[in-house]
Amino acid sequence: MSRLVTLAAVALCGCFETTDVDPDDVTGPYTGPITRYVVDGYTLPMSSTSARELADDLDGDQHADNQLGMTFGSLASFKNLTTHAPDMVASGVLASIVQIQADDPANDPTVRVWYYGAEGEEAEAVGGALQDGVFASNRTRTTRVPGRARIHLPVFVDTDPVVFDLYGVEMDLKADGRGGFDAIIRGAVREQEAKQTAYDGILAMLAAMPQDHRAFWYIVEKIRDGVVTYEELARQDGLLEALLAPDIEIRTRDGAVEPMLSLAFRVHLSPCPVGRCAPATVADHCGDRVLDGDETDVDCGGSCAACPGGDRCAVADDCQTAACSAGGTCAAATCSDGVQDGYEADVDCGGGCDLCTAGKACDFAIDCASNRCEMGRCL
């Protein structure tokens, strides 16, 4: 009888969002004002060590999980992980928001938190408790009311932030002594969305600055025609397939359990009742992902790096191919334009063009007609 009374009371108060409740879940009722914060700092793992430091056991198998964090560390080793997050925050390209509902900003046993990738996007709150300025949400591995968030992250160099849904969200917040919080956000990404997001980002990065990414090109480009395709990135025997393989199973709000890729990263939250709260001035307009300064296209041309084929230009120097059409568009790279562009190792050779002859610059043996590259020169 007492159990029936309890269940009836739960139904009436609407405390739980599902009848399948973990006894350790914080599920409400939630009261108190909702305080708004902006995400004004992002820290992604730069190595496997930093990825493990941010990780948690998300699926209860006694192993720390941060598969995508490990992937970010691999990107960093190739210098393909962007360092321009502060510039994107200042320009407004990154404008994520966190809302916290609590009776007391330092101590409250029943708190909920929402993470919004951008104003107006959807999110499912996570429940948890605040104690002495430290918030710990329900744990992903046990909760029956997992959070969900739309995430915007600064990942690949020379490209816009990536956007994806994060499931099984858990959050750890610690007061920074200035009214804000240092936060760790964890969760998981569906396999197909993780791959689509990664491949789109890689293709955009390679297209923007191919000369800067010859090492990455060497790894993923199988046909050696100087063109990287989605199909090449998705090859089952490729490195990316291993990095983007699901490592955990996560429960979603509807009770389904799906294989996904784990992720953990760090952000900083500052109180901000409305708007963007006067972000810092852009330090480098060539990395803020908006068209500003003397750029002819987004973050290229003018005093920034030269633009790839198809981007807007004003003069030849705005273009990687040193050719700007009368209509103001950079010419595409070719193997006969007399310029080292595309993935070429030297002028009009290597990287999908004719192999380079002795004495020409090279990075790999496949750049050379002799199949021998030493000290940066073909033998």
C-alpha positions in Angstrom: 0.0 0.0 0.0 2.8 2.4 0.9 4.4 1.8 -2.5 1.1 2.6 -4.3 0.8 5.8 -2.3 4.3 6.8 -3.2 3.8 6.2 -6.9 0.5 8.2 -6.8 2.3 11.1 -5.1 5.1 11.0 -7.7 2.5 11.1 -10.5 0.7 14.1 -9.0 3.8 16.2 -8.4 5.5 15.4 -11.7 8.8 14.9 -9.9 10.1 12.3 -12.3 10.3 12.4 -16.1 10.1 8.6 -16.3 8.9 5.8 -14.0 12.2 3.9 -14.5 14.2 5.9 -11.9 17.6 5.3 -10.5 17.5 5.8 -6.7 20.5 8.1 -6.9 19.1 10.3 -9.6 18.2 13.9 -8.8 14.9 14.4 -10.5 13.2 17.4 -8.8 11.0 19.1 -7.9 13.3 22.0 -9.1 12.7 25.5 -7.7 14.5 28.8 -7.6 15.6 31.3 -10.2 17.2 30.4 -13.5 20.6 32.0 -13.9 22.1 32.4 -17.4 25.8 32.0 -18.3 27.7 32.3 -21.5 30.4 29.9 -22.5 33.4 32.2 -22.9 36.3 29.6 -22.9 36.8 26.2 -24.5 39.6 23.7 -23.7 39.7 20.6 -25.9 42.1 17.7 -25.2 45.5 18.3 -26.8 46.9 14.8 -26.1 45.8 11.4 -24.9 46.9 12.4 -21.4 44.6 15.4 -21.3 41.8 13.4 -22.8 42.0 10.9 -19.9 42.2 13.6 -17.3 38.8 14.9 -18.5 37.2 11.4 -18.9 34.7 9.5 -16.7 33.4 6.0 -16.7 30.3 6.7 -18.7 29.0 3.2 -19.2 30.0 1.5 -15.9 32.7 -0.8 -17.3 35.4 0.6 -15.0 37.2 2.4 -17.8 37.5 6.1 -18.4 35.8 7.1 -21.6 36.8 10.0 -24.0 37.2 8.5 -27.5 36.6 11.7 -29.4 38.9 13.5 -26.9 41.6 11.1 -28.0 40.8 11.9 -31.6 41.2 15.7 -30.8 44.6 14.8 -29.3 45.6 13.1 -32.6 44.4 16.2 -34.6 46.6 18.4 -32.3 49.6 16.3 -33.0 49.2 17.1 -36.7 48.6 20.8 -35.8 45.0 20.4 -37.2 43.2 21.4 -34.0 42.3 25.1 -34.0 43.7 27.5 -31.5 41.2 30.2 -32.4 38.4 29.5 -30.0 38.8 32.9 -28.2 38.5 34.7 -31.5 35.3 32.8 -32.4 33.8 33.6 -29.0 34.7 37.3 -29.5 33.2 37.4 -33.0 30.0 35.7 -31.9 30.5 32.6 -34.0 30.7 30.6 -30.8 27.8 31.7 -28.6 26.8 28.8 -26.3 24.7 29.3 -23.2 24.2 27.4 -19.9 21.3 27.9 -17.6 21.2 26.8 -13.9 18.1 26.6 -11.8 18.9 26.6 -8.1 17.6 28.2 -4.8 21.2 28.9 -3.7 24.1 29.3 -6.2 26.5 27.5 -3.8 24.4 24.8 -2.0 21.2 23.2 -3.2 20.5 19.4 -3.3 18.1 19.7 -6.2 19.5 21.6 -9.2 19.1 21.4 -12.9 21.3 22.6 -15.7 20.7 23.1 -19.4 23.5 23.5 -22.1 22.5 25.3 -25.3 24.9 25.3 -28.2 23.3 28.5 -29.4 20.4 30.7 -28.5 17.1 29.1 -29.3 18.4 25.5 -29.7 16.9 22.6 -27.8 18.3 20.9 -24.7 17.3 18.4 -22.1 18.4 19.4 -18.6 20.6 17.3 -16.3 19.7 17.1 -12.6 22.3 17.2 -9.8 23.3 18.8 -6.6 25.4 21.9 -5.6 27.6 21.6 -2.6 30.0 24.4 -1.6 30.0 25.8 -5.1 30.6 22.4 -6.8 27.9 20.9 -9.0 27.8 17.2 -9.9 25.1 16.0 -12.2 23.5 12.6 -12.4 26.0 10.1 -13.7 25.7 8.9 -17.3 26.4 5.3 -16.4 23.4 5.0 -14.0 20.8 7.8 -14.8 17.5 7.0 -16.2 16.9 10.7 -17.1 20.0 11.6 -19.2 20.6 15.1 -20.5 21.0 16.1 -24.1 22.7 19.1 -25.6 23.4 20.6 -29.0 27.2 21.2 -29.0 29.2 23.8 -31.1 32.9 23.1 -30.8 36.0 24.7 -32.3 37.8 21.7 -33.7 39.4 21.9 -37.1 41.8 24.7 -38.2 40.6 27.1 -40.9 36.9 25.9 -40.6 33.7 26.8 -38.8 32.9 25.1 -35.5 31.5 21.6 -35.7 27.9 21.0 -34.5 26.4 17.8 -33.2 24.0 16.3 -30.6 25.5 15.1 -27.3 23.6 12.3 -25.5 23.8 11.0 -22.0 25.1 14.4 -20.9 26.8 14.8 -17.4 28.3 18.0 -16.1 30.8 18.8 -13.3 30.9 22.5 -12.4 33.2 24.3 -9.9 32.8 27.9 -8.9 35.7 30.0 -10.1 35.4 32.7 -7.3 34.4 35.4 -9.8 30.7 34.4 -10.2 31.3 31.9 -12.9 32.2 28.2 -13.2 34.8 26.0 -14.6 33.0 23.1 -16.2 33.6 19.7 -17.7 31.0 18.5 -20.2 30.7 14.8 -21.0 28.5 12.6 -23.0 28.4 10.6 -26.3 27.8 11.2 -30.0 26.0 8.8 -32.3 28.4 7.0 -34.7 27.0 8.3 -38.0 26.7 11.9 -36.8 30.3 11.8 -35.4 31.6 10.5 -38.7 29.6 12.9 -40.9 30.7 15.8 -38.7 34.3 14.7 -38.7 34.5 14.0 -42.5 32.8 17.3 -43.4 35.2 19.2 -41.1 38.3 17.4 -42.5 37.2 18.1 -46.1 36.6 21.8 -45.3 40.0 22.0 -43.6 41.9 20.4 -46.4 40.1 22.5 -49.1 40.9 25.7 -47.2 44.7 25.3 -46.9 45.9 22.2 -48.7 49.6 23.1 -48.5 49.3 23.2 -44.7 48.0 19.7 -44.5 50.2 17.5 -46.7 50.9 15.1 -43.9 47.1 14.6 -43.4 46.7 14.3 -47.1 49.3 11.6 -47.2 47.5 9.5 -44.6 43.9 9.7 -46.0 44.3 10.1 -49.8 44.6 6.6 -51.4 44.3 7.3 -55.1 47.0 10.0 -55.1 45.2 12.1 -57.5 45.3 15.2 -55.4 41.6 15.1 -54.5 40.4 13.8 -51.1 36.9 12.4 -51.1 34.3 11.4 -48.5 34.7 7.8 -49.7 38.4 7.8 -49.0 37.9 9.2 -45.5 35.3 6.5 -44.8 37.4 3.5 -46.0 37.0 0.6 -43.6 40.7 0.0 -43.3 41.5 3.7 -42.7 42.9 5.3 -39.6 39.8 7.5 -39.2 37.6 4.5 -39.0 39.5 3.3 -36.0 39.5 6.7 -34.3 35.7 7.1 -35.0 34.6 3.7 -33.8 32.0 3.5 -31.0 33.5 2.8 -27.6 30.4 2.8 -25.3 26.7 2.2 -25.1 24.5 5.0 -23.9 20.9 5.1 -22.8 18.7 7.8 -24.4 15.6 9.4 -22.9 13.3 6.9 -24.6 15.1 4.0 -22.9 17.0 2.8 -26.0 20.6 1.8 -25.6 22.9 2.7 -28.5 26.6 2.3 -29.3 28.2 5.8 -29.4 31.5 7.6 -29.2 32.3 9.2 -25.8 33.4 12.8 -25.4 34.7 15.1 -22.6 35.8 18.7 -22.9 36.2 21.7 -20.6 34.5 25.1 -20.8 34.3 28.2 -18.7 31.0 29.9 -17.8 30.5 33.6 -17.0 27.3 35.1 -15.7 25.4 36.9 -18.4 21.7 37.8 -17.9 21.1 38.7 -21.6 23.1 38.9 -24.8 26.8 38.2 -25.2 28.0 40.3 -22.3 30.8 42.3 -24.2 33.2 39.5 -25.2 36.9 40.3 -25.5 38.2 42.0 -28.6 39.1 39.6 -31.5 42.9 39.1 -31.2 43.3 37.6 -34.7 40.6 38.5 -37.3 42.2 35.8 -39.6 40.8 33.1 -37.3 37.4 34.3 -36.1 35.3 32.7 -38.9 33.7 35.9 -40.0 34.4 38.2 -43.0 36.1 41.3 -41.4 39.2 43.4 -41.6 40.6 43.5 -45.2 39.7 39.9 -46.0 38.3 39.1 -49.4 36.6 35.9 -48.1 36.2 34.5 -44.6 39.6 34.5 -42.9 41.6 34.7 -46.1 42.8 37.3 -48.6 44.1 40.7 -47.8 46.5 40.6 -44.9 45.4 37.0 -44.0 46.5 33.8 -45.8 45.8 33.4 -49.5 42.4 32.0 -50.4 41.7 28.6 -52.1 40.1 28.3 -55.5 36.5 29.4 -55.7 36.8 32.0 -52.9 36.5 35.7 -53.5 39.5 37.9 -54.3 40.4 41.4 -55.3 44.0 40.9 -56.6 46.1 37.9 -57.5 47.9 37.9 -54.2 44.6 37.1 -52.5 44.7 33.6 -54.1 46.8 30.5 -53.4 47.0 30.1 -57.2 48.1 33.7 -57.7 45.2 34.1 -60.2 42.1 36.2 -59.5 39.5 36.3 -62.3 37.8 39.5 -63.5 34.7 38.4 -61.6 36.7 38.4 -58.4 37.1 34.6 -57.9 40.3 32.7 -57.2 41.3 30.2 -59.9 41.4 26.5 -58.9 44.8 24.9 -58.5 46.1 23.0 -61.6 49.3 21.0 -62.3 50.4 23.5 -64.9 49.8 27.0 -63.3 53.5 27.6 -62.4 52.6 27.9 -58.7 53.1 25.4 -55.8 49.5 25.0 -54.7 47.0 22.3 -54.0 48.8 19.3 -52.4 51.9 19.8 -54.6 55.3 19.1 -53.1 57.1 21.5 -55.5 55.8 23.7 -58.3 53.4 21.6 -60.4 54.7 18.2 -59.2 53.8 15.7 -56.4 50.5 15.7 -54.5 48.5 14.3 -57.4 50.5 16.0 -60.2 53.4 14.4 -62.1 56.1 13.0 -59.8 58.9 15.3 -58.9 62.3 14.9 -60.5 65.7 14.8 -58.8 66.4 17.9 -56.7 62.8 19.0 -56.4 61.3 19.4 -52.9 59.4 16.5 -51.3 57.9 15.4 -48.1 57.3 11.7 -48.9 58.8 9.1 -51.2 55.6 9.1 -53.3 56.3 12.7 -54.3 59.4 11.5 -56.3 59.8 9.8 -59.6 62.7 7.9 -58.0 60.5 7.0 -55.0 63.3 8.3 -52.8 63.0 11.5 -50.7 65.9 12.4 -48.4 66.4 15.7 -46.5 63.4 17.2 -48.2 64.7 16.6 -51.7 64.0 13.9 -54.4 67.0 11.8 -55.2 
